[in-house]
């Protein structure tokens, strides 16, 4: 029973992630800003992994699946590294000015 529930949740997650990428692409000028490009890349990578998992539910593990899987997981560390670099810049990139103390406002 838990396998069925897990598979249903996987399919729902894949559908939502893929729908997000589709709607975002069709309704926003995401390519015009670094933030927009990153949101698209991050959500597309997530959708790709979820779609890959759903594909495996339906086709099993044929020989060509390893090629698709490898391509998918080439993309993931690139996008995660990009996201990590955004975090590092946000947290440590602007150390030239002193940070305000949240308790005193100074």
N, C-alpha and C positions, 0 to 999 in steps of 0.2 A: 504493500500500500504506500509506504514512504517513497518507493521508487517512482510510482505513478505521480504522486504529488510533486516530487522533485522535478520530474520531467515536464509536468505541466507548468511549474514555476519557471523552469528554464526557457520553455517556448514563449511564455508571456514576456519574460525579461528580454529575450531576443527580439520579439516583435516591437516592444516599446523602444528599445535602443535603435533599431533599424528605422522605425517611424520617426524618431527624433532627428536622425541624420537626414532623412528624406525631407521632412518639413523644414528643418533649419536650412538645408541647401536651397529649397525652393522659395523660402520666405525671407531670408536675410542675406545681406551682403557680407557674409562671414569672411571672405577672402580679403577684405579691405583693411582689416586691423589684425595686429598680432594676437589679441585676445580672441577674436572671432576664429582665426585660423587654429588656435590651440583648442578651443572648445570643439570645433569640428573634428580635428585630428583625434582628440581624446575620446569623444563619443563614437567616432567611426572605428577606432581600435577596439573599444569595448563591444560595439555591435559585431565586429568581425569575430571576436573570440566567442561571443554567445552564439552567433550564427554557425560557427564551426562546430560547436558542441551540439547544436540541434541537428546539423547535417550528419554528424556521427550517429545520432540516435536513429536516423532513417536509413543510412547507407552502410552502417557498420564501419569496418576499417579496411577498405580495399587498398590496393597498392598506390593509387594516385592520391589517396588521402594524405599520405606523408608529405607530399609536395605542397599541398594546400596548407597543411598544418605548419610546415616550415616557413612558408611565406607569411602566414599569419603571425608567427612568433618572431619574425624579423622586425615587424612593425611595432610590436608591443614595447620592447626595451627602448626604442627610439622615442616613442611618445612619452613613456614614463620618465626617461632622462630629461626630455624637454620640460615636463611638468616639475621635475625636481629642480631644474635650473631656475625656473620661475620662482619656486619657493625660496631657493637660496638668495636670489636677487631681492625678493621682497623682505626677507628676514635680515640679511646681512649686507645688501648692496649699497645702502645709503648710510654708512657709518660716519660720514663726514660731518653731519650735524648731530648734536646731542639729542637723545631720545627724551621725550617728556615723561616725567614720573606721573603715573596715573593717579597716585594718591594726592599729590600736591599740585599737579598741573604745571610744574616747572621742569 
